[in-house]
Amino acid sequence: MTDIVPTVEDAAELDRRRRWYDGWLHEWDVSLLIELGHLEEVTRLAGQGDWFCAHGLAAVQHRNGQHDAAIEVLRPFAQTGWWTAIKAVATILADCSRTDEALALCDSKVVNGDRDAIEYSARLLADIGRAGEAFDLLRHGVDDWLHARALVEISVGLGRDEEVTRLLREAIDRLRRPGAGFDGIVLHVELLAVVLERQGLVDEAVALLSEDLCSSNIIEQLIVVLIRDQRYEELGELLAGRADAREICHVVEHLPEDVDVDRVASAIRAMPDPENCHAAYHPHAALGQLLLRAGRIGEGLVELRKAVNPLDVVSLQFFWTLLLDLGSPDEALALIDDCAVMAGDMTWELLVERAGLLDRCGRTVQAIEELRVRPEVGEPEGAAYLSDLLVSVGRLDEAIAVVEPGFRLGNNIDVMARLMIRQGRVTEGTQLLCRVAPVAGWS
């Protein structure tokens, strides 16, 4: 194949282009080309220095057992010193049980103190049973939340929890000093609580988290600890002081099997009724989720209906997706239709949610028919959404016909480009997608 030549040889510029997709295809466009069998086009663009095409090509070669070929595709990017490329090559080497080579590749970055390289190398060491070396590599940089998190995870089972506890306490003290800034303190507190809990020091973990109720993450972790330790009265006291139920809403997605659903429900019911909050963060939403996940569908639906807001389609999407995942598609559809009644009309936003649900249920043709009679499909967003549904049922020509009028006016360029690729006009499509980023620079 053609030699790979990076567009530029400056690692910082490569990273900027990666963030902006400046002149490069997006990962999902590379995936589309590969899915449709257009590996030659991916190879051609990789040869012109497109990182995402090179990475996609290397992934295909790696999956096919062509490990050395995959490494050679990525090596020119790695030789610039760009960490993203170095890590990609190292990952292939590690996957092939060539971990020593992977570590050697990262070594210069580690020696120079690159935080990402240190964290990655430590995890590689732990993966091959050298957790003690990984621990020593991380312990001196524990003020950095990235290294602190890796240290806590890697140290499981090493018998060094007391040392981890001391290191984290010292780091928290340093980070609390005037002028040290707030970055990292929250995560360090969370990590210290994790280590305390796994040592069996639950009271200390609860006390620590209770001192720092300054972020949703800490409150969420405290809720988890209280539920796991069956401290339901303390849970009720904590929730009673919350302005909304966002933290408990997150927690109920991953409750332990032995949780006392009724006692958690009682704590949620005692929460004050918030004046303004997202529907998904309303106490009724938390209670509805809890009951639904416990298999009490009827009770859960009653609570969800108390929380639902037809103007909050983001929360509505979460609700109907939950119902669908729990095997209740009819109830999910009824919830959307109830919102339309509450709104006085099936708004476009609600119809899009309904169409998405129908599509997930295998009723895509019905979704298409309900959408295409609406005037909103003449607008760029509506046309793009309808075209995606048409493509999913193999009606490519109709999808193009929906998008083309707007495309001629300069709209939905990316959508049309992907349709061209599906139609076989591959080069034309990729030329439209490989555009210079509209914003100049973000380093």
C-alpha positions as CSV (number, residue, x, y, z in Angstrom):
1,M,0.0,0.0,0.0
2,T,1.0,3.7,-0.3
3,D,3.3,4.9,2.4
4,I,1.4,6.8,5.2
5,V,2.5,10.4,5.5
6,P,1.0,12.5,8.3
7,T,-0.5,15.8,7.0
8,V,1.8,17.6,9.5
9,E,4.5,16.4,11.8
10,D,3.8,18.6,14.8
11,A,2.2,16.6,17.6
12,A,0.2,19.6,18.9
13,E,-1.2,20.4,15.5
14,L,-2.1,16.7,15.0
15,D,-4.0,16.8,18.3
16,R,-5.8,20.0,17.3
17,R,-6.9,18.4,14.0
18,R,-8.1,15.3,15.9
19,R,-10.3,17.5,18.1
20,W,-11.7,19.5,15.2
21,Y,-11.7,16.8,12.5
22,D,-10.0,19.5,10.5
23,G,-9.7,18.1,7.0
24,W,-10.1,14.5,8.3
25,L,-13.1,12.2,8.2
26,H,-15.0,11.6,11.4
27,E,-14.6,8.2,13.0
28,W,-18.2,7.3,12.2
29,D,-17.7,8.2,8.5
30,V,-14.6,5.9,8.4
31,S,-16.7,3.2,10.0
32,L,-19.4,3.7,7.4
33,L,-16.9,3.3,4.6
34,I,-15.5,0.1,6.1
35,E,-19.0,-1.3,6.8
36,L,-19.9,-0.7,3.1
37,G,-16.7,-2.4,1.9
38,H,-14.9,0.8,0.7
39,L,-11.6,-0.1,2.4
40,E,-9.7,1.1,-0.7
41,E,-11.0,4.7,-0.1
42,V,-10.0,4.5,3.5
43,T,-6.5,3.3,2.5
44,R,-6.3,6.1,0.0
45,L,-7.1,8.8,2.5
46,A,-4.9,7.2,5.1
47,G,-2.1,7.5,2.6
48,Q,-2.8,11.2,2.5
49,G,-2.3,11.5,6.2
50,D,-5.9,11.3,7.5
51,W,-5.5,10.0,11.1
52,F,-8.9,8.6,11.5
53,C,-8.7,6.7,8.2
54,A,-5.2,5.4,9.3
55,H,-6.6,4.3,12.6
56,G,-9.6,2.6,11.0
57,L,-7.5,0.8,8.5
58,A,-5.1,-0.3,11.3
59,A,-8.1,-1.6,13.3
60,V,-9.3,-3.7,10.4
61,Q,-5.8,-5.1,9.8
62,H,-5.4,-5.8,13.6
63,R,-8.7,-7.7,13.6
64,N,-7.6,-9.7,10.6
65,G,-4.4,-10.8,12.3
66,Q,-2.2,-8.4,10.3
67,H,-0.7,-6.9,13.5
68,D,2.7,-5.7,12.0
69,A,0.9,-4.1,9.1
70,A,-1.4,-2.3,11.5
71,I,1.5,-1.0,13.5
72,E,3.3,0.2,10.3
73,V,0.2,2.2,9.3
74,L,0.2,4.1,12.6
75,R,4.0,4.3,13.2
76,P,4.5,7.5,11.1
77,F,2.1,9.3,13.4
78,A,3.7,7.9,16.5
79,Q,7.1,9.0,15.3
80,T,6.0,12.6,15.6
81,G,5.7,12.1,19.4
82,W,1.9,12.4,19.3
83,W,0.6,10.5,22.4
84,T,-2.7,9.5,20.7
85,A,-0.7,7.6,18.0
86,I,1.8,6.2,20.5
87,K,-1.0,4.8,22.6
88,A,-2.7,3.3,19.6
89,V,0.5,1.4,18.6
90,A,1.1,0.4,22.2
91,T,-2.4,-1.0,22.5
92,I,-1.9,-3.2,19.4
93,L,1.4,-4.4,20.8
94,A,-0.2,-5.2,24.2
95,D,-3.1,-7.0,22.5
96,C,-0.5,-9.2,20.8
97,S,1.2,-10.1,24.2
98,R,4.1,-7.8,23.3
99,T,3.7,-5.7,26.4
100,D,7.4,-5.1,26.9
101,E,7.5,-3.5,23.5
102,A,4.5,-1.4,24.3
103,L,6.1,-0.2,27.5
104,A,9.3,0.6,25.8
105,L,7.4,2.7,23.2
106,C,5.9,4.7,26.0
107,D,9.1,5.0,28.0
108,S,10.3,8.4,26.7
109,K,7.0,9.9,27.5
110,V,7.0,8.4,31.0
111,V,10.5,9.7,31.7
112,N,9.4,13.2,30.6
113,G,6.5,13.1,33.0
114,D,3.6,12.8,30.6
115,R,0.6,12.2,32.8
116,D,-1.3,10.1,30.2
117,A,1.7,8.0,29.4
118,I,2.4,7.3,33.1
119,E,-1.2,6.3,33.8
120,Y,-1.3,4.1,30.6
121,S,2.0,2.4,31.4
122,A,0.9,1.7,35.0
123,R,-2.2,0.0,33.8
124,L,-0.2,-2.1,31.3
125,L,2.1,-3.2,34.1
126,A,-0.9,-4.1,36.3
127,D,-2.4,-6.1,33.4
128,I,0.6,-8.4,33.2
129,G,0.9,-9.0,37.0
130,R,3.4,-6.2,37.8
131,A,1.0,-4.2,40.0
132,G,3.7,-3.4,42.5
133,E,5.7,-1.6,39.8
134,A,2.6,0.1,38.6
135,F,1.9,1.3,42.2
136,D,5.4,2.8,42.5
137,L,5.1,4.5,39.1
138,L,1.9,6.3,40.2
139,R,2.4,7.0,43.9
140,H,4.6,10.1,43.4
141,G,2.0,11.8,41.2
142,V,-1.0,11.2,43.4
143,D,-2.0,14.9,43.4
144,D,-3.1,14.4,39.8
145,W,-6.6,12.9,39.9
146,L,-5.8,10.7,36.9
147,H,-3.0,9.0,38.7
148,A,-4.9,8.9,42.0
149,R,-7.8,7.1,40.3
150,A,-5.4,4.6,38.6
151,L,-3.6,4.0,41.9
152,V,-6.9,3.2,43.7
153,E,-8.0,0.8,41.0
154,I,-4.6,-0.9,40.6
155,S,-4.0,-1.4,44.3
156,V,-7.1,-3.6,44.8
157,G,-5.8,-6.8,46.5
158,L,-2.2,-5.6,46.9
159,G,-2.6,-5.2,50.7
160,R,-1.4,-1.6,50.5
161,D,-4.7,0.2,51.3
162,E,-3.3,1.9,54.4
163,E,-0.5,3.4,52.2
164,V,-3.1,4.5,49.6
165,T,-5.2,6.1,52.3
166,R,-2.2,8.0,53.6
167,L,-1.2,9.2,50.1
168,L,-4.7,10.4,49.4
169,R,-5.1,12.2,52.7
170,E,-1.8,14.0,52.1
171,A,-2.8,14.9,48.6
172,I,-6.2,16.3,49.8
173,D,-4.4,18.4,52.4
174,R,-2.1,19.8,49.7
175,L,-5.0,20.5,47.4
176,R,-6.9,22.3,50.1
177,R,-4.2,24.9,50.7
178,P,-4.9,28.5,49.7
179,G,-4.1,29.1,46.0
180,A,-4.0,25.4,45.2
181,G,-7.3,25.6,43.3
182,F,-10.3,23.3,43.5
183,D,-9.4,20.8,40.7
184,G,-9.1,17.3,41.8
185,I,-10.3,17.7,45.4
186,V,-13.7,16.2,44.7
187,L,-12.4,13.1,43.0
188,H,-9.7,12.6,45.7
189,V,-12.4,12.7,48.4
190,E,-14.4,10.2,46.4
191,L,-11.4,7.9,45.9
192,L,-10.4,8.1,49.6
193,A,-14.0,7.1,50.6
194,V,-13.7,4.1,48.2
195,V,-10.5,2.9,49.9
196,L,-11.9,3.4,53.4
197,E,-15.1,1.4,52.5
198,R,-13.1,-1.5,51.0
199,Q,-11.1,-1.6,54.3
200,G,-14.4,-1.9,56.2
201,L,-14.2,1.6,57.6
202,V,-17.7,2.5,56.5
203,D,-18.3,5.0,59.3
204,E,-15.1,6.9,58.3
205,A,-16.2,6.9,54.6
206,V,-19.6,8.3,55.5
207,A,-18.1,11.0,57.7
208,L,-15.6,12.0,55.0
209,L,-18.3,12.3,52.3
210,S,-20.7,14.1,54.7
211,E,-18.1,16.8,55.3
212,D,-17.8,17.6,51.6
213,L,-21.3,17.8,50.2
214,C,-20.0,20.2,47.6
215,S,-20.7,18.2,44.4
216,S,-23.3,15.9,43.0
217,N,-20.7,13.2,42.6
218,I,-19.9,13.1,46.3
219,I,-23.6,13.2,47.3
220,E,-24.2,10.3,44.8
221,Q,-21.4,8.3,46.3
222,L,-22.7,8.9,49.8
223,I,-26.1,7.7,48.8
224,V,-24.6,4.5,47.4
225,V,-22.6,3.9,50.6
226,L,-25.7,4.5,52.8
227,I,-27.8,2.1,50.7
228,R,-25.1,-0.5,50.5
229,D,-24.7,-0.4,54.3
230,Q,-28.5,-0.4,54.8
231,R,-28.5,3.0,56.6
232,Y,-31.9,4.0,55.4
233,E,-32.7,6.5,58.1
234,E,-29.5,8.5,57.3
235,L,-30.5,8.2,53.6
236,G,-33.8,9.8,54.4
237,E,-32.2,12.6,56.3
238,L,-29.8,13.3,53.4
239,L,-32.5,13.3,50.7
240,A,-34.8,15.5,52.7
241,G,-32.3,18.3,52.3
242,R,-31.9,18.0,48.6
243,A,-33.3,20.5,46.1
244,D,-34.0,17.8,43.6
245,A,-33.5,14.1,43.1
246,R,-30.7,14.1,40.5
247,E,-28.3,12.0,42.7
248,I,-30.8,9.4,43.7
249,C,-32.1,9.2,40.1
250,H,-28.6,8.2,39.0
251,V,-28.1,5.8,41.9
252,V,-31.3,3.8,41.3
253,E,-30.0,2.7,38.0
254,H,-27.4,0.5,39.7
255,L,-28.8,-0.6,43.1
256,P,-27.6,-3.8,44.7
257,E,-29.8,-6.9,44.5
258,D,-30.5,-7.0,48.2
259,V,-31.7,-3.4,48.5
260,D,-34.9,-2.8,50.5
261,V,-36.9,-1.2,47.8
262,D,-39.7,0.0,50.1
263,R,-37.3,1.7,52.5
264,V,-35.5,3.5,49.6
265,A,-39.0,4.4,48.3
266,S,-40.0,5.8,51.7
267,A,-36.9,8.0,51.7
268,I,-37.6,9.4,48.3
269,R,-41.3,10.0,49.1
270,A,-40.2,12.2,52.0
271,M,-38.3,14.5,49.7
272,P,-39.7,18.1,49.2
273,D,-41.5,18.8,46.0
274,P,-39.0,20.9,43.9
275,E,-40.3,24.1,42.2
276,N,-38.3,23.9,39.1
277,C,-36.2,20.9,37.9
278,H,-35.8,18.6,34.9
279,A,-38.5,16.0,34.8
280,A,-35.8,13.3,35.0
281,Y,-34.6,14.7,38.3
282,H,-38.0,15.0,40.0
283,P,-38.5,12.8,43.1
284,H,-41.5,11.1,41.3
285,A,-39.1,10.2,38.5
286,A,-36.6,8.7,41.0
287,L,-39.4,6.8,42.6
288,G,-40.8,5.6,39.3
289,Q,-37.5,4.3,38.2
290,L,-37.0,2.5,41.5
291,L,-40.3,0.8,41.2
292,L,-40.0,0.0,37.5
293,R,-36.6,-1.6,38.0
294,A,-38.0,-3.6,40.8
295,G,-40.6,-5.0,38.4
296,R,-43.5,-3.0,39.8
297,I,-44.5,-1.6,36.5
298,G,-47.9,-0.3,37.3
299,E,-46.7,1.6,40.4
300,G,-43.7,2.9,38.5
301,L,-45.8,4.3,35.7
302,V,-48.1,6.2,38.1
303,E,-45.0,8.0,39.5
304,L,-43.5,8.7,36.1
305,R,-46.7,10.3,34.9
306,K,-46.5,12.7,37.9
307,A,-43.0,13.7,36.8
308,V,-43.4,13.9,33.0
309,N,-43.4,17.2,31.3
310,P,-44.3,17.4,27.5
311,L,-41.8,20.3,27.1
312,D,-38.9,18.3,28.5
313,V,-38.3,15.8,25.7
314,V,-34.9,14.9,26.9
315,S,-36.3,13.5,30.1
316,L,-39.2,11.9,28.2
317,Q,-36.7,10.1,26.0
318,F,-35.1,8.7,29.1
319,F,-38.4,7.5,30.5
320,W,-39.6,5.8,27.3
321,T,-36.2,4.2,26.7
322,L,-36.3,2.8,30.3
323,L,-39.8,1.4,29.7
324,L,-38.7,-0.2,26.4
325,D,-35.6,-1.7,27.9
326,L,-37.8,-3.2,30.7
327,G,-40.0,-4.8,28.1
328,S,-43.0,-2.4,28.2
329,P,-43.2,-0.9,24.7
330,D,-47.0,-0.2,24.8
331,E,-46.6,1.7,28.1
332,A,-43.8,3.7,26.6
333,L,-45.9,4.6,23.6
334,A,-48.8,5.5,25.8
335,L,-46.5,7.8,27.9
336,I,-45.6,9.8,24.7
337,D,-49.2,10.0,23.6
338,D,-50.2,11.2,27.1
339,C,-47.7,14.0,26.7
340,A,-49.3,15.0,23.4
341,V,-52.6,15.3,25.2
342,M,-51.0,17.4,28.0
343,A,-49.4,19.6,25.3
344,G,-52.7,20.0,23.4
345,D,-51.0,18.6,20.2
346,M,-48.5,16.1,18.9
347,T,-45.7,18.6,18.6
348,W,-42.8,17.9,16.2
349,E,-40.5,17.2,19.2
350,L,-43.0,14.6,20.6
351,L,-43.5,13.1,17.2
352,V,-39.7,12.6,16.8
353,E,-39.7,10.7,20.2
354,R,-42.7,8.6,19.1
355,A,-41.0,7.8,15.8
356,G,-37.8,6.9,17.6
357,L,-39.8,4.5,19.8
358,L,-41.6,3.0,16.8
359,D,-38.3,2.5,15.1
360,R,-36.8,0.7,18.1
361,C,-39.9,-1.5,18.1
362,G,-39.4,-2.6,14.5
363,R,-42.3,-0.3,13.3
364,T,-40.0,1.9,11.2
365,V,-42.4,2.1,8.2
366,Q,-45.2,3.4,10.5
367,A,-42.8,6.0,11.9
368,I,-41.9,7.1,8.4
369,E,-45.5,7.5,7.4
370,E,-46.3,9.5,10.5
371,L,-43.4,11.8,9.9
372,R,-43.5,12.5,6.2
373,V,-46.9,14.2,6.3
374,R,-45.5,16.9,8.6
375,P,-44.2,20.2,7.2
376,E,-41.1,20.0,9.4
377,V,-39.6,17.4,7.1
378,G,-39.0,20.2,4.7
379,E,-36.6,21.8,7.2
380,P,-32.9,20.5,7.4
381,E,-33.3,18.8,10.8
382,G,-36.6,17.1,9.9
383,A,-35.2,16.0,6.5
384,A,-32.1,14.5,8.0
385,Y,-34.1,12.6,10.6
386,L,-36.6,11.2,8.0
387,S,-33.7,10.2,5.6
388,D,-32.1,8.2,8.4
389,L,-35.2,6.2,8.9
390,L,-35.6,5.7,5.1
391,V,-32.0,4.4,4.9
392,S,-32.6,2.0,7.7
393,V,-35.3,0.2,5.7
394,G,-33.4,0.3,2.5
395,R,-35.2,3.1,0.7
396,L,-32.0,5.0,-0.3
397,D,-33.5,6.8,-3.3
398,E,-36.3,8.2,-1.2
399,A,-33.8,9.4,1.4
400,I,-31.9,11.3,-1.2
401,A,-35.0,12.8,-2.6
402,V,-35.9,14.1,0.9
403,V,-32.5,15.6,1.5
404,E,-31.6,16.9,-2.0
405,P,-33.8,20.2,-2.0
406,G,-32.1,21.4,1.1
407,F,-28.7,20.2,0.0
408,R,-29.0,22.4,-3.1
409,L,-29.4,25.4,-0.7
410,G,-26.3,24.4,1.3
411,N,-28.0,22.4,4.0
412,N,-27.4,18.9,5.2
413,I,-24.1,18.6,3.4
414,D,-22.8,15.8,5.6
415,V,-26.1,13.9,5.4
416,M,-26.0,14.0,1.6
417,A,-22.3,13.1,1.5
418,R,-23.1,9.9,3.5
419,L,-26.0,9.1,1.2
420,M,-23.7,9.5,-1.8
421,I,-21.3,7.0,-0.2
422,R,-24.2,4.6,0.2
423,Q,-25.1,5.2,-3.4
424,G,-21.6,4.3,-4.6
425,R,-20.4,7.9,-5.2
426,V,-17.7,7.3,-2.7
427,T,-15.0,9.8,-3.8
428,E,-17.6,12.6,-4.2
429,G,-19.0,11.9,-0.8
430,T,-15.7,11.8,1.0
431,Q,-14.6,15.1,-0.7
432,L,-17.7,16.8,0.9
433,L,-16.9,15.3,4.3
434,C,-13.2,16.2,4.3
435,R,-13.7,19.9,4.9
436,V,-11.5,22.4,6.8
437,A,-12.9,23.0,10.2
438,P,-14.9,26.3,10.4
439,V,-13.2,27.4,13.6
440,A,-9.5,28.2,13.5
441,G,-7.6,26.6,16.2
442,W,-8.2,25.3,19.7
443,S,-5.1,24.0,21.3
